[in-house]
Amino acid sequence: KRSQMSQTSSSTTAKVTIDLVLKVGGSCLTDKSGREQLRQDGLDRLAELATAIEAVKVDDDVDDGNAGYVQRRRRLRWVLLHGAGSFGHPHATDARLTDGIDARQLAKLSPVELQQRRLGFCDTRRAVQDLAGRVAACLVKAGIPVTVLSPCSHFSDVTDFVGSHCPPGLVDRISDLLQAGFVPALHGDAVLALDRDATDETIIGWSVLGGDALAAKLAESFDLRRAVFVTSSGGVFSQDPATAPPGMAHLLPEIRLGGGSSQDVAGVGGAAPGVSDVTGGMRGKLAAAVRLLKASPNTVVRVCGWESALAACLDTCGGDGSCGTRVLSE
């Protein structure tokens, strides 16, 4: 018999609670100005943060079997997401993977071009899995029971990709791992997007699924309490710090976003100049935050840097911007 926690996954209306989704940007773990360049300082800071998170205990009211409840202390249930950085974005750009979501476009390619796209897909997945393995090795060495789930193994149908939810199999796997005391870790990935044409023939396409989009999908499929996006910028600014005149870009302690339109995020940057980012940089991150809050309005969402990440993860922040930017929906 499956446990109560596992039963409350995708097969029922009740949702499993996740206390925290921690999304670490690829620029925090890699040097995005190059190709497959690791930032050891970023891995060390992630291990330090994960160790602090693992030390936290919370109280839960648990059914005692006699129409009452008892209080039990437990560790935080949290999920780690991380971007691909220089272990994925340059590869996906070269292979034009974001062109592949419309599978019918692939049918127009020559056999040689199609094979080149396939090889680019494979090389992108090789690189992102390399980074995921390095992240996991660092965390396991630090005593964190992290186990990697590759999105490509779970996302296949185009409705999984463009929809707001996680595939049921992934929901069950994450739920089971959380119940067993593990920290599920997912990463930005190249994924398949199967579709069917008018004759019901399967057409195979593919595209990129970033970590920010994964966070929004988790909010749809779980009862998510907090979502923290750790970035190299440290928060959301009034203007793009990469292009604004000196002193003109100010950190916003709070930002309210509406429907995820371009006007909502007009003041923030995409990728830095000369840097490959196939998932939209800060603009893509905030668009994902809008979708997350639409699915889960009570989730506390913050964008911050390493210095304030622990306070953001534990929701012990003030309103002065010391924890980066709180993202709210209108």
C-alpha positions, 0 to 999 in steps of 0.5 A: 500500500502506497503511503498517504504522501505518495497517494496525494500526488497527481492521482487525487485532488490533494497536493503534496506539500513542498516547503521550498523550491530553490532555483539556482541560476546557471550564472551562479554555478558556471561562467556563462562567458565561456563554454562548460566553465564551472564556478567552484565558488558557486558550488561551494556556496550551494553546498553551504546553503543546502547544509543550512537548509537541511539543518532546519526542522519544522512542526507538522500536525499528523493524524494520530489515528484516533480522530486527533493530531499529534505534532511531529518535527521533520526536516524541510521538504525541498526541491533543488532546480538549477540552470544549465549556464555555460553547460547548456545555453551555448550548445542549445543556441548552436543547435537551434533547439528552441526552433524545434517545438513546432515539430512540423518545422523539422519535417522541412529540414534536409536529412543532413540538417535534421541529423545535425539538430539531433546531434546538437540535442544530444550534445546539449543533454550531455553537457547539462547532465555533466553539470548536474552530476557535478552539482550532485557530487558536490552536495553528496560530499557535503552530506546532502541526500540529493538525487537527480531527475532529468526532465528529458526522462519525464517530458515527452508529449507536447502538452507536457511541455506547453502545459502548466503542469508536471507529467504525473509520473514526475509528480509521483517520483518527486513525491516518493523521493521527498517521503523517503527523505531525499532532495530531488534535483532537476535541471534545465534540459533539452526535452522531446515534444511529441505531437500528432498531425491531422492523420494522427501520425506522431511527429517528433519535435524538441525544445529547451525546458528551463529551470524557471519554467520547471518551478512554475510547473511544480507550483501547479502540481504541488502545494508550494510554500516558497520559491527562491530564485538565486541569481548573480544579479541579486534581485530585480532592478529598476533598469537593466544593470548591464545597460543602465547608466551608472547609479541608475539601476536600483534594486526593487524590494518588491515588484508586482506583475500582472499577466506576464506581458512584455510591459510587466517586465520591460525594465529588466534585462534578458541575457547579458550582452554576448552571453547565450541564454535560450530561456530569457534571462531575468525577463524569462524568470519573471514571466515564469514567476507570474505563471507560478503565482497564477497557479499558486497565489499564496507561494512566497516568491523571491529573487535574490543573491547568495548573501540573502538566499538562506533568509529567503529560503526560510522566509525570515526577510524584512521588506527593505530589500535585504533579501533581494526582490519579493515578487507579487501578483496583482 
